[in-house]
């Protein structure tokens, strides 16, 4: 192959180039695992509100799959940040802030998803530049 065919700016399939990022972003994979953890956390976390944990966990899984499957959608990362903020506030909104294990689980996972989504958003901006 010549050097020109290896350069993404000279190929005829420029539209497909950003999709190389699909399913390869590690922060989105971490968020997928964290969402699964939240959905299953009521099984081992005392005082966990199953409704809040399972619902937000499944929404985080769905958001992570959206982020993983879309190569250049910052909306998916912002959606994850909003969901994580709701998760962080869930102990107060759901009335389980006094249940230490459940509250700390929501706070730690919520903050982690915010951080990893921000990293994913930063990576998207770098790959678009």
Secondary structure as GFF3:
##gff-version 3
##sequence-region A 1 129
A	DSSP	alpha_helix	3	6	.	.	.	ID=ss1
A	DSSP	alpha_helix	14	17	.	.	.	ID=ss2
A	DSSP	three_ten_helix	18	21	.	.	.	ID=ss3
A	DSSP	alpha_helix	26	40	.	.	.	ID=ss4
A	DSSP	three_ten_helix	41	43	.	.	.	ID=ss5
A	DSSP	alpha_helix	50	69	.	.	.	ID=ss6
A	DSSP	alpha_helix	74	93	.	.	.	ID=ss7
A	DSSP	alpha_helix	100	128	.	.	.	ID=ss8
###
